[in-house]
Amino acid sequence: MAELSLRTIICGTPAGTLWQDAQGLVHFKYDEGYHGAPLSLALPICNRTYHQQALLPFLFGLLPDSEHQRKAIARDFGIIPNNPVTMLDCIGLDCQGGVQFCREERVDDVLARTGEYRPLTDHEIALRLKAIRSDDEATWVGEEENWSLGGNQGKFALGLRDGAWCSCIGSAPTTHIFKIGVVGFKLQALNEFVCMKTAERAGVPTAHVDYRLFEDEPALIVERYDRTIGEDGTILRAHQEDLCQALGVMPFQKYTADGGPAARDVLTLLGTTPAARLNMLLFTLMLFFNYLIGGTDAHAKNYSLLLGTEHNVALARMYDVASGFAYDRLRRHGRLAMAIGGENRFGRVGSGALERYAQSGPFEQFGLGVASCRALMMDLAQEIPISLAEIFDEYAAIPGMGELRERLEPPIIENCERTLELL
């Protein structure tokens, strides 16, 4: 196998080198004197060389979850789809977070250029949406317990500059993600819009979203939380990683049921961060929200951390949130991806589960406990039905909203009421 070496840039600063040797094995080493954000919490800054087993969870976490999407990218570039180094050689200039990969000879160009934003018409965006949409057989039944198992979420990223949607050329950072929804689940993108707007209304830190039509093609538009705007208007990358990457777990193990992270693993990790108390409270708030709205897909890859210098770590805004209650199979058989105190069935989390949950992490060390968890759950269970109704009323004119409301609102209200009874 051909050797390949890529320089690794984090938030605009060269940080180290990623390389593949002649045997196809992957390695990474930080530059001597680098003091920025770490590539991952699982890969702390040090003088050692990291090898394949430690690196693959982070690298595969940068690639599309869908094997179909990875194969499509590989076909475009004439490369092997499951080789993360060769894939990052082709698509590594706009990864999640602040990390970029390029060959040594391109480093100066990548650092020097600002990139180009090329405006797109609504028609051009509509064509891109149509090209990845194939939901002719969308149904309220649903075929899988967890809808991301097949990685069927079609998406692409654009930049918003001076009020215009733009294709990002070269190293220009994207600012928004356009999503069509999960294939096979009717109005899933609209479902996600409603749930994320409800979360925001209920006080849960959530990525900003919009839902609009480009000609006759609907799109869920998600503002990237890993981008900031400089004083001069320049778009800057902020480094981030999901919880599978932070815990060194491969993406295919993102569900607890598949051997992936459980809530206790997340709480233990967050307990080691400088802002441990706040991070644990925010994670608990997000986990409880997903439980109350029937979020069957709230696995470890759907929670992320923002990484800064000097060990600063903050739980990122919530994203990829949608309710399984709209779909017959998920309403009957769906489960929460991360159990709360060992309970992953909707409508079954009561005082006992919250007590076990509070004991599963270092809550007491930071002056928290079961009373705090109970108060958070009760507040959300009372607030969600109100916020949900307001969102449905506010956006009632969107096509499909009335149909979605009939299917989604009653079971969410029922789950919230049942939870209050159990507490």
C-alpha positions as CSV (number, residue, x, y, z in Angstrom):
1,M,0.0,0.0,0.0
2,A,1.3,3.5,-0.8
3,E,2.6,5.6,2.0
4,L,0.7,8.9,2.6
5,S,1.4,11.7,5.0
6,L,-1.0,14.5,5.9
7,R,-0.3,17.6,8.0
8,T,-3.0,18.2,10.6
9,I,-4.2,21.7,11.2
10,I,-6.4,22.6,14.2
11,C,-8.2,26.0,14.2
12,G,-5.7,27.4,11.7
13,T,-2.5,26.2,13.5
14,P,-0.4,23.2,12.3
15,A,-0.7,20.7,15.1
16,G,0.9,17.4,13.9
17,T,1.2,14.8,11.2
18,L,-1.1,11.9,10.3
19,W,0.4,9.2,8.2
20,Q,-0.2,5.8,6.7
21,D,2.8,3.5,6.4
22,A,3.5,0.9,3.6
23,Q,1.6,-1.7,5.5
24,G,-1.5,0.5,5.6
25,L,-1.2,1.2,9.4
26,V,-2.2,4.7,10.6
27,H,-0.1,6.8,13.0
28,F,-0.2,10.4,14.4
29,K,2.2,12.6,16.3
30,Y,1.8,16.1,17.6
31,D,4.3,18.7,16.6
32,E,6.9,19.6,19.3
33,G,5.8,22.8,20.9
34,Y,2.1,22.6,19.9
35,H,-0.1,24.0,22.6
36,G,-3.5,24.4,21.0
37,A,-6.7,22.3,21.3
38,P,-6.1,18.5,21.3
39,L,-7.2,16.5,18.3
40,S,-9.4,14.5,20.7
41,L,-9.8,14.0,24.4
42,A,-8.9,10.4,23.7
43,L,-5.6,11.7,22.1
44,P,-4.2,14.2,24.6
45,I,-1.2,16.3,23.6
46,C,2.0,14.5,24.4
47,N,5.3,13.4,22.9
48,R,4.2,9.9,22.1
49,T,3.2,8.6,18.7
50,Y,-0.4,7.4,18.5
51,H,-1.1,4.3,16.5
52,Q,-4.0,2.8,14.6
53,Q,-6.2,1.4,17.4
54,A,-6.3,4.7,19.2
55,L,-6.7,6.8,16.0
56,L,-9.5,5.0,14.1
57,P,-12.4,6.0,16.3
58,F,-11.6,9.7,15.8
59,L,-10.8,9.4,12.1
60,F,-13.9,7.4,11.1
61,G,-15.9,9.8,13.2
62,L,-14.9,12.5,10.7
63,L,-16.3,10.5,7.8
64,P,-20.0,10.1,6.8
65,D,-21.7,7.5,9.0
66,S,-23.3,6.0,5.9
67,E,-21.3,3.3,4.1
68,H,-23.3,4.3,1.0
69,Q,-22.2,7.9,1.3
70,R,-18.5,6.8,1.9
71,K,-18.7,4.6,-1.3
72,A,-20.1,7.5,-3.3
73,I,-17.3,9.8,-2.2
74,A,-14.7,7.1,-2.9
75,R,-16.1,6.7,-6.4
76,D,-15.9,10.4,-7.1
77,F,-12.2,10.4,-6.1
78,G,-11.2,6.9,-7.2
79,I,-10.2,5.8,-3.8
80,I,-11.0,3.0,-1.2
81,P,-14.1,4.0,0.8
82,N,-12.9,2.5,4.2
83,N,-9.4,4.0,4.2
84,P,-9.8,7.2,6.4
85,V,-6.4,8.6,5.5
86,T,-7.0,8.5,1.7
87,M,-10.5,9.9,2.2
88,L,-9.3,12.8,4.4
89,D,-6.7,13.5,1.7
90,C,-9.6,14.2,-0.6
91,I,-12.2,15.8,1.7
92,G,-10.2,16.9,4.8
93,L,-10.3,20.6,4.4
94,D,-13.8,21.0,5.8
95,C,-14.3,18.4,8.5
96,Q,-16.5,18.7,11.6
97,G,-14.9,21.1,14.0
98,G,-11.6,22.9,13.5
99,V,-9.5,20.1,12.1
100,Q,-8.2,20.1,8.6
101,F,-5.9,17.7,6.7
102,C,-3.7,18.4,3.7
103,R,-0.4,17.3,2.2
104,E,2.8,19.0,3.4
105,E,3.2,21.0,0.2
106,R,-0.2,22.5,0.5
107,V,0.0,23.7,4.1
108,D,1.1,27.3,3.3
109,D,-1.6,27.7,0.6
110,V,-4.3,26.3,3.0
111,L,-3.2,28.7,5.8
112,A,-2.8,31.7,3.5
113,R,-6.0,31.6,1.4
114,T,-9.4,32.7,2.6
115,G,-11.3,30.6,0.2
116,E,-14.2,31.7,-2.0
117,Y,-17.9,31.8,-1.5
118,R,-19.8,31.2,-4.8
119,P,-23.5,32.2,-4.6
120,L,-26.1,29.6,-5.5
121,T,-29.6,30.2,-6.8
122,D,-32.7,28.5,-5.2
123,H,-32.9,26.4,-8.4
124,E,-29.4,25.1,-7.9
125,I,-30.0,24.2,-4.3
126,A,-33.3,22.5,-5.3
127,L,-31.4,20.4,-7.8
128,R,-28.9,19.3,-5.1
129,L,-31.8,18.4,-2.7
130,K,-33.6,16.5,-5.4
131,A,-30.5,14.6,-6.3
132,I,-30.2,13.1,-2.8
133,R,-33.9,12.7,-2.1
134,S,-35.4,9.2,-2.5
135,D,-38.3,9.1,-0.1
136,D,-41.1,8.0,-2.5
137,E,-41.8,5.1,-0.1
138,A,-41.8,7.2,3.1
139,T,-44.2,5.8,5.7
140,W,-45.5,6.4,9.2
141,V,-44.7,2.7,10.0
142,G,-40.8,2.8,10.0
143,E,-38.6,-0.2,9.3
144,E,-35.9,0.1,12.0
145,E,-35.9,0.7,15.7
146,N,-33.1,3.3,15.3
147,W,-33.4,5.2,12.0
148,S,-29.8,6.0,11.6
149,L,-28.7,2.4,11.5
150,G,-28.6,2.5,7.7
151,G,-27.1,6.0,7.7
152,N,-29.9,7.2,5.5
153,Q,-29.7,10.9,6.3
154,G,-28.8,12.8,3.0
155,K,-27.1,16.1,3.7
156,F,-24.7,18.7,2.3
157,A,-23.1,21.9,3.7
158,L,-23.2,25.5,2.4
159,G,-22.0,28.9,3.6
160,L,-24.2,31.9,4.3
161,R,-22.6,35.1,3.2
162,D,-24.3,38.5,2.9
163,G,-27.7,36.8,2.9
164,A,-26.9,34.4,0.1
165,W,-26.4,30.7,0.2
166,C,-23.0,29.9,-1.3
167,S,-20.9,26.9,-2.3
168,C,-17.7,27.0,-0.4
169,I,-14.6,26.8,-2.6
170,G,-11.1,25.8,-1.4
171,S,-10.7,26.2,2.4
172,A,-13.7,28.5,2.9
173,P,-15.6,27.2,6.0
174,T,-19.2,26.1,5.6
175,T,-21.8,27.6,8.0
176,H,-25.0,25.5,7.6
177,I,-26.0,21.9,6.9
178,F,-28.9,21.1,4.6
179,K,-30.8,17.9,5.4
180,I,-33.6,16.1,3.6
181,G,-34.6,13.8,6.4
182,V,-34.2,10.1,6.9
183,V,-35.3,7.9,4.0
184,G,-38.4,5.8,4.7
185,F,-39.7,8.0,7.5
186,K,-42.4,10.4,6.5
187,L,-41.8,14.1,7.2
188,Q,-38.7,13.2,9.3
189,A,-36.9,16.5,8.5
190,L,-40.0,18.5,9.6
191,N,-40.2,16.3,12.7
192,E,-36.6,17.3,13.5
193,F,-37.3,20.9,12.9
194,V,-40.3,20.8,15.4
195,C,-38.4,18.9,18.1
196,M,-35.3,21.2,17.9
197,K,-37.5,24.4,17.9
198,T,-39.4,22.9,20.9
199,A,-36.1,22.3,22.7
200,E,-34.9,25.8,22.1
201,R,-38.2,27.2,23.3
202,A,-38.0,25.0,26.4
203,G,-34.6,26.4,27.3
204,V,-32.4,23.5,26.1
205,P,-29.2,24.8,24.3
206,T,-29.9,23.7,20.7
207,A,-28.4,24.3,17.3
208,H,-30.5,27.0,15.4
209,V,-32.6,25.5,12.7
210,D,-34.8,26.7,9.8
211,Y,-37.2,24.8,7.4
212,R,-37.9,26.2,4.0
213,L,-38.7,25.2,0.4
214,F,-36.3,25.7,-2.5
215,E,-38.8,25.6,-5.3
216,D,-40.7,22.4,-4.4
217,E,-37.9,20.8,-2.4
218,P,-38.1,21.1,1.4
219,A,-34.9,21.3,3.5
220,L,-34.0,21.4,7.2
221,I,-31.2,24.0,7.6
222,V,-29.0,23.6,10.6
223,E,-26.6,26.4,11.7
224,R,-23.3,24.9,12.6
225,Y,-22.3,25.4,16.2
226,D,-18.7,24.7,15.4
227,R,-18.3,28.0,13.5
228,T,-17.8,31.5,14.9
229,I,-17.6,35.0,13.3
230,G,-14.5,37.1,13.9
231,E,-14.5,40.8,14.5
232,D,-13.8,41.4,10.8
233,G,-16.6,39.1,9.7
234,T,-14.3,36.2,8.9
235,I,-15.9,32.7,9.5
236,L,-13.7,30.8,12.0
237,R,-13.6,27.1,12.8
238,A,-14.1,25.9,16.4
239,H,-12.8,22.5,17.2
240,Q,-15.3,19.8,18.3
241,E,-15.7,16.0,18.5
242,D,-18.6,13.7,19.3
243,L,-18.7,11.6,22.4
244,C,-17.8,8.4,20.5
245,Q,-14.6,10.1,19.4
246,A,-13.9,11.5,22.9
247,L,-14.4,8.1,24.4
248,G,-12.4,6.2,21.8
249,V,-15.4,4.2,20.5
250,M,-15.9,3.3,16.8
251,P,-19.0,4.9,15.1
252,F,-20.6,1.6,14.5
253,Q,-20.8,1.1,18.3
254,K,-22.6,4.4,18.9
255,Y,-25.6,2.8,20.6
256,T,-25.2,1.4,24.1
257,A,-27.0,-1.7,22.9
258,D,-24.1,-2.3,20.5
259,G,-21.5,-2.0,23.2
260,G,-21.2,1.8,22.9
261,P,-21.1,4.5,25.5
262,A,-23.7,4.5,28.3
263,A,-24.8,7.6,30.2
264,R,-22.4,6.6,33.1
265,D,-19.5,6.7,30.7
266,V,-20.4,10.1,29.5
267,L,-20.9,11.4,33.0
268,T,-17.6,10.0,34.1
269,L,-15.8,11.7,31.2
270,L,-17.6,15.0,31.8
271,G,-16.7,14.8,35.5
272,T,-13.0,15.2,34.5
273,T,-13.6,18.5,32.6
274,P,-12.9,21.9,34.2
275,A,-16.6,22.9,33.8
276,A,-17.7,19.5,35.1
277,R,-20.8,20.6,37.0
278,L,-22.2,22.6,34.1
279,N,-21.4,20.0,31.5
280,M,-23.1,17.2,33.5
281,L,-26.2,19.4,34.1
282,L,-26.4,20.2,30.4
283,F,-26.0,16.6,29.3
284,T,-28.7,15.5,31.8
285,L,-31.0,18.2,30.5
286,M,-30.4,17.0,26.9
287,L,-30.8,13.3,27.8
288,F,-34.0,14.0,29.7
289,F,-35.4,16.1,26.8
290,N,-34.7,13.2,24.3
291,Y,-36.5,10.8,26.7
292,L,-39.6,13.0,27.1
293,I,-40.1,13.6,23.3
294,G,-39.4,10.0,22.3
295,G,-35.9,10.6,20.8
296,T,-34.9,7.1,19.9
297,D,-31.7,8.1,18.2
298,A,-29.9,10.1,21.0
299,H,-26.8,7.9,20.8
300,A,-23.2,9.0,21.7
301,K,-22.5,10.5,18.2
302,N,-25.4,12.9,18.7
303,Y,-23.7,14.6,21.6
304,S,-20.5,16.6,21.1
305,L,-17.9,18.6,22.9
306,L,-16.2,21.9,21.9
307,L,-12.5,21.7,22.6
308,G,-10.4,24.7,23.5
309,T,-6.9,25.4,24.7
310,E,-5.8,24.8,28.3
311,H,-8.1,21.8,28.7
312,N,-11.3,23.9,28.2
313,V,-14.1,21.5,27.3
314,A,-17.8,22.5,26.8
315,L,-20.8,20.3,25.9
316,A,-22.0,21.6,22.5
317,R,-25.5,22.6,21.6
318,M,-28.0,19.7,21.1
319,Y,-28.5,18.6,17.5
320,D,-30.0,15.7,15.4
321,V,-33.1,15.5,17.7
322,A,-36.3,14.0,16.4
323,S,-39.2,12.0,17.9
324,G,-39.8,8.4,17.1
325,F,-43.4,8.8,18.4
326,A,-44.6,9.9,15.0
327,Y,-43.9,6.4,13.6
328,D,-46.0,3.4,14.5
329,R,-43.2,0.9,15.0
330,L,-41.0,3.3,17.0
331,R,-44.0,4.4,19.1
332,R,-44.6,0.8,20.1
333,H,-41.1,-0.7,20.3
334,G,-38.6,2.3,20.3
335,R,-36.2,2.7,23.1
336,L,-34.0,5.5,24.3
337,A,-30.5,5.0,23.0
338,M,-28.9,5.7,26.4
339,A,-30.8,4.4,29.4
340,I,-31.6,6.6,32.4
341,G,-30.7,4.6,35.5
342,G,-30.9,1.4,33.5
343,E,-34.4,2.2,32.1
344,N,-34.6,2.9,28.3
345,R,-38.4,2.4,27.9
346,F,-40.5,5.5,27.3
347,G,-43.1,6.1,30.0
348,R,-41.1,4.1,32.6
349,V,-38.6,6.5,34.1
350,G,-39.6,7.3,37.6
351,S,-37.9,8.2,40.9
352,G,-36.1,4.9,41.1
353,A,-34.5,5.3,37.7
354,L,-33.5,8.9,38.5
355,E,-31.9,7.8,41.8
356,R,-29.8,5.2,39.9
357,Y,-28.9,7.7,37.3
358,A,-27.7,10.2,39.9
359,Q,-25.6,7.4,41.4
360,S,-24.0,6.5,38.1
361,G,-21.9,9.7,37.8
362,P,-19.9,11.9,40.0
363,F,-22.9,14.2,40.8
364,E,-22.4,14.4,44.6
365,Q,-18.8,15.5,44.1
366,F,-20.2,18.7,42.5
367,G,-23.1,19.3,44.9
368,L,-25.7,17.6,42.7
369,G,-27.9,14.6,43.2
370,V,-31.2,13.0,42.7
371,A,-33.1,16.1,43.8
372,S,-31.4,18.1,41.0
373,C,-32.2,15.4,38.4
374,R,-35.9,15.2,39.6
375,A,-36.3,19.0,39.3
376,L,-34.8,19.0,35.8
377,M,-37.1,16.2,34.6
378,M,-40.2,17.8,36.2
379,D,-39.5,21.2,34.7
380,L,-39.0,19.7,31.2
381,A,-42.1,17.5,31.5
382,Q,-44.2,20.5,32.3
383,E,-42.6,22.9,29.8
384,I,-42.4,20.6,26.7
385,P,-46.1,20.3,26.0
386,I,-46.5,24.1,26.2
387,S,-43.5,24.8,23.9
388,L,-44.5,22.1,21.5
389,A,-48.0,23.5,21.1
390,E,-46.5,27.0,20.5
391,I,-44.2,25.7,17.8
392,F,-47.0,23.8,16.0
393,D,-49.2,27.0,16.1
394,E,-46.4,29.3,15.0
395,Y,-45.4,27.2,12.0
396,A,-48.8,25.8,11.1
397,A,-48.6,27.0,7.5
398,I,-45.7,24.7,6.6
399,P,-46.9,21.8,4.4
400,G,-47.3,18.6,6.4
401,M,-47.3,20.4,9.8
402,G,-51.0,19.5,10.5
403,E,-50.5,15.9,9.7
404,L,-47.3,15.7,11.8
405,R,-49.1,17.4,14.8
406,E,-51.9,14.8,14.8
407,R,-49.3,12.0,15.1
408,L,-46.7,13.6,17.3
409,E,-48.3,15.9,19.9
410,P,-50.6,13.3,21.7
411,P,-47.9,10.7,22.5
412,I,-45.4,13.4,23.6
413,I,-48.0,14.9,26.0
414,E,-48.8,11.4,27.2
415,N,-45.2,10.6,27.9
416,C,-44.7,13.9,29.8
417,E,-47.8,13.3,31.9
418,R,-46.9,9.7,32.7
419,T,-43.4,10.8,33.8
420,L,-44.8,13.4,36.2
421,E,-47.1,10.7,37.7
422,L,-44.1,8.5,38.2
423,L,-42.0,11.2,39.9
